[in-house]
């Protein structure tokens, strides 16, 4: 498997899966491709979030070509650093290649809201 790191890539697994919603936030279309986040499961309380769970995987999309402005808009939308943090993790693309990209992970405050 090949592996590469892309600063302008973001794995999404919740409301940002919706292309129209992304377009309304960013003001433009962005490239999106299927991907899997291994070792995590997707849950939902008030918001979608992922937590570590060996053997689990989360299906989502990798958005690519995001600039600093795009990430700032999405950080604001995701309430970073109050509800989420943005961290680099590895995801597998549709061909199985590993890509290191940004992922929004829940903070303790978000986990407290899960009920």
ZADO-1210 file (C-alpha; in nm, 4 decimals, padded with zeros to 6 digits):
<atoms>
<atom x="00.0000" y="00.0000" z="00.0000" code="UNK" pos="1"/>
<atom x="00.1251" y="00.3439" z="-00.0816" code="UNK" pos="2"/>
<atom x="00.0972" y="00.6160" z="00.1782" code="UNK" pos="3"/>
<atom x="00.0999" y="00.9913" z="00.1431" code="UNK" pos="4"/>
<atom x="00.0171" y="01.3040" z="00.3378" code="UNK" pos="5"/>
<atom x="-00.1998" y="01.5821" z="00.2019" code="UNK" pos="6"/>
<atom x="-00.2457" y="01.9058" z="00.3973" code="UNK" pos="7"/>
<atom x="-00.5540" y="02.0075" z="00.1988" code="UNK" pos="8"/>
<atom x="-00.7424" y="01.6805" z="00.2567" code="UNK" pos="9"/>
<atom x="-01.0174" y="01.6256" z="00.5143" code="UNK" pos="10"/>
<atom x="-01.2022" y="01.3022" z="00.5966" code="UNK" pos="11"/>
<atom x="-01.5708" y="01.3711" z="00.6678" code="UNK" pos="12"/>
<atom x="-01.8270" y="01.1313" z="00.8147" code="UNK" pos="13"/>
<atom x="-02.1329" y="01.3336" z="00.9217" code="UNK" pos="14"/>
<atom x="-02.3234" y="01.6336" z="00.7912" code="UNK" pos="15"/>
<atom x="-02.0353" y="01.7280" z="00.5607" code="UNK" pos="16"/>
<atom x="-02.1100" y="01.4190" z="00.3505" code="UNK" pos="17"/>
<atom x="-02.3865" y="01.6263" z="00.1893" code="UNK" pos="18"/>
<atom x="-02.2480" y="01.8052" z="-00.1190" code="UNK" pos="19"/>
<atom x="-02.5097" y="02.0827" z="-00.1095" code="UNK" pos="20"/>
<atom x="-02.4287" y="02.1535" z="00.2554" code="UNK" pos="21"/>
<atom x="-02.0544" y="02.1699" z="00.1807" code="UNK" pos="22"/>
<atom x="-02.1226" y="02.4036" z="-00.1116" code="UNK" pos="23"/>
<atom x="-02.3317" y="02.6345" z="00.1085" code="UNK" pos="24"/>
<atom x="-02.0523" y="02.6528" z="00.3667" code="UNK" pos="25"/>
<atom x="-01.7560" y="02.6868" z="00.1302" code="UNK" pos="26"/>
<atom x="-01.9213" y="02.8706" z="-00.1569" code="UNK" pos="27"/>
<atom x="-01.7858" y="02.6230" z="-00.4103" code="UNK" pos="28"/>
<atom x="-01.7692" y="02.2571" z="-00.5077" code="UNK" pos="29"/>
<atom x="-01.4807" y="02.0519" z="-00.3697" code="UNK" pos="30"/>
<atom x="-01.3503" y="01.7165" z="-00.4871" code="UNK" pos="31"/>
<atom x="-01.4756" y="01.4249" z="-00.2756" code="UNK" pos="32"/>
<atom x="-01.3791" y="01.0565" z="-00.2901" code="UNK" pos="33"/>
<atom x="-01.4898" y="00.7551" z="-00.0813" code="UNK" pos="34"/>
<atom x="-01.2597" y="00.6503" z="00.2032" code="UNK" pos="35"/>
<atom x="-01.2560" y="00.4415" z="00.5223" code="UNK" pos="36"/>
<atom x="-01.1277" y="00.5370" z="00.8663" code="UNK" pos="37"/>
<atom x="-01.0134" y="00.2172" z="01.0343" code="UNK" pos="38"/>
<atom x="-01.0117" y="00.1579" z="01.4089" code="UNK" pos="39"/>
<atom x="-01.2981" y="00.3995" z="01.4771" code="UNK" pos="40"/>
<atom x="-01.6759" y="00.3810" z="01.4926" code="UNK" pos="41"/>
<atom x="-01.9237" y="00.6569" z="01.4115" code="UNK" pos="42"/>
<atom x="-02.1759" y="00.7492" z="01.6782" code="UNK" pos="43"/>
<atom x="-02.4349" y="01.0186" z="01.7105" code="UNK" pos="44"/>
<atom x="-02.5650" y="01.2130" z="02.0037" code="UNK" pos="45"/>
<atom x="-02.6521" y="01.5719" z="01.9333" code="UNK" pos="46"/>
<atom x="-02.3766" y="01.5590" z="01.6661" code="UNK" pos="47"/>
<atom x="-02.1940" y="01.2874" z="01.4704" code="UNK" pos="48"/>
<atom x="-01.8575" y="01.1886" z="01.6134" code="UNK" pos="49"/>
<atom x="-01.6059" y="00.9044" z="01.5975" code="UNK" pos="50"/>
<atom x="-01.4413" y="00.7115" z="01.8801" code="UNK" pos="51"/>
<atom x="-01.1655" y="00.4522" z="01.8749" code="UNK" pos="52"/>
<atom x="-01.2838" y="00.0935" z="01.8502" code="UNK" pos="53"/>
<atom x="-01.0502" y="-00.1825" z="01.7304" code="UNK" pos="54"/>
<atom x="-01.1855" y="-00.3664" z="01.4279" code="UNK" pos="55"/>
<atom x="-01.4430" y="-00.0997" z="01.3420" code="UNK" pos="56"/>
<atom x="-01.4360" y="00.1309" z="01.0435" code="UNK" pos="57"/>
<atom x="-01.6162" y="00.4439" z="00.9380" code="UNK" pos="58"/>
<atom x="-01.7177" y="00.5057" z="00.5775" code="UNK" pos="59"/>
<atom x="-01.6898" y="00.8640" z="00.4624" code="UNK" pos="60"/>
<atom x="-01.5383" y="01.0939" z="00.2043" code="UNK" pos="61"/>
<atom x="-01.2023" y="01.2605" z="00.1649" code="UNK" pos="62"/>
<atom x="-01.2431" y="01.6199" z="00.0545" code="UNK" pos="63"/>
<atom x="-00.9347" y="01.7394" z="-00.1291" code="UNK" pos="64"/>
<atom x="-00.7955" y="02.0696" z="-00.2488" code="UNK" pos="65"/>
<atom x="-00.9011" y="02.2569" z="00.0631" code="UNK" pos="66"/>
<atom x="-00.7151" y="02.5788" z="00.1357" code="UNK" pos="67"/>
<atom x="-00.6529" y="02.7588" z="00.4638" code="UNK" pos="68"/>
<atom x="-00.9715" y="02.9630" z="00.4205" code="UNK" pos="69"/>
<atom x="-01.1769" y="02.6467" z="00.3620" code="UNK" pos="70"/>
<atom x="-01.0351" y="02.4797" z="00.6716" code="UNK" pos="71"/>
<atom x="-01.0974" y="02.7943" z="00.8778" code="UNK" pos="72"/>
<atom x="-01.4635" y="02.7979" z="00.7631" code="UNK" pos="73"/>
<atom x="-01.5031" y="02.4277" z="00.8445" code="UNK" pos="74"/>
<atom x="-01.3272" y="02.4678" z="01.1817" code="UNK" pos="75"/>
<atom x="-01.5776" y="02.7404" z="01.2668" code="UNK" pos="76"/>
<atom x="-01.8684" y="02.5209" z="01.1527" code="UNK" pos="77"/>
<atom x="-01.7361" y="02.2286" z="01.3623" code="UNK" pos="78"/>
<atom x="-01.6856" y="02.4543" z="01.6680" code="UNK" pos="79"/>
<atom x="-01.3105" y="02.3916" z="01.6974" code="UNK" pos="80"/>
<atom x="-01.1757" y="02.3794" z="01.9696" code="UNK" pos="81"/>
<atom x="-01.4931" y="02.3678" z="02.1796" code="UNK" pos="82"/>
<atom x="-01.6619" y="02.0571" z="02.0333" code="UNK" pos="83"/>
<atom x="-01.4027" y="01.9115" z="01.7965" code="UNK" pos="84"/>
<atom x="-01.0303" y="01.9091" z="01.7352" code="UNK" pos="85"/>
<atom x="-00.8799" y="01.8657" z="01.3904" code="UNK" pos="86"/>
<atom x="-00.6079" y="01.6002" z="01.3827" code="UNK" pos="87"/>
<atom x="-00.4179" y="01.4057" z="01.1175" code="UNK" pos="88"/>
<atom x="-00.5086" y="01.0373" z="01.0860" code="UNK" pos="89"/>
<atom x="-00.4687" y="00.7744" z="00.8182" code="UNK" pos="90"/>
<atom x="-00.7616" y="00.6719" z="00.6034" code="UNK" pos="91"/>
<atom x="-00.7804" y="00.4230" z="00.3179" code="UNK" pos="92"/>
<atom x="-00.8962" y="00.5424" z="-00.0220" code="UNK" pos="93"/>
<atom x="-01.1155" y="00.3283" z="-00.2493" code="UNK" pos="94"/>
<atom x="-00.8056" y="00.1525" z="-00.3874" code="UNK" pos="95"/>
<atom x="-00.6679" y="00.0734" z="-00.0419" code="UNK" pos="96"/>
<atom x="-00.3914" y="00.3343" z="-00.0494" code="UNK" pos="97"/>
<atom x="-00.3339" y="00.5047" z="00.2832" code="UNK" pos="98"/>
<atom x="-00.3745" y="00.8816" z="00.2989" code="UNK" pos="99"/>
<atom x="-00.2877" y="01.0950" z="00.5987" code="UNK" pos="100"/>
<atom x="-00.5490" y="01.3693" z="00.6241" code="UNK" pos="101"/>
<atom x="-00.7374" y="01.5866" z="00.8695" code="UNK" pos="102"/>
<atom x="-01.0264" y="01.4377" z="01.0709" code="UNK" pos="103"/>
<atom x="-01.2532" y="01.6096" z="01.3219" code="UNK" pos="104"/>
<atom x="-01.2390" y="01.4267" z="01.6565" code="UNK" pos="105"/>
<atom x="-01.4677" y="01.4966" z="01.9527" code="UNK" pos="106"/>
<atom x="-01.3596" y="01.6888" z="02.2607" code="UNK" pos="107"/>
<atom x="-01.4631" y="01.5922" z="02.6139" code="UNK" pos="108"/>
<atom x="-01.7293" y="01.8659" z="02.5952" code="UNK" pos="109"/>
<atom x="-01.8880" y="01.7075" z="02.2857" code="UNK" pos="110"/>
<atom x="-01.8764" y="01.3618" z="02.4429" code="UNK" pos="111"/>
<atom x="-02.0630" y="01.5025" z="02.7442" code="UNK" pos="112"/>
<atom x="-02.3449" y="01.6098" z="02.5066" code="UNK" pos="113"/>
<atom x="-02.3934" y="01.2646" z="02.3556" code="UNK" pos="114"/>
<atom x="-02.7188" y="01.1882" z="02.5307" code="UNK" pos="115"/>
</atoms>
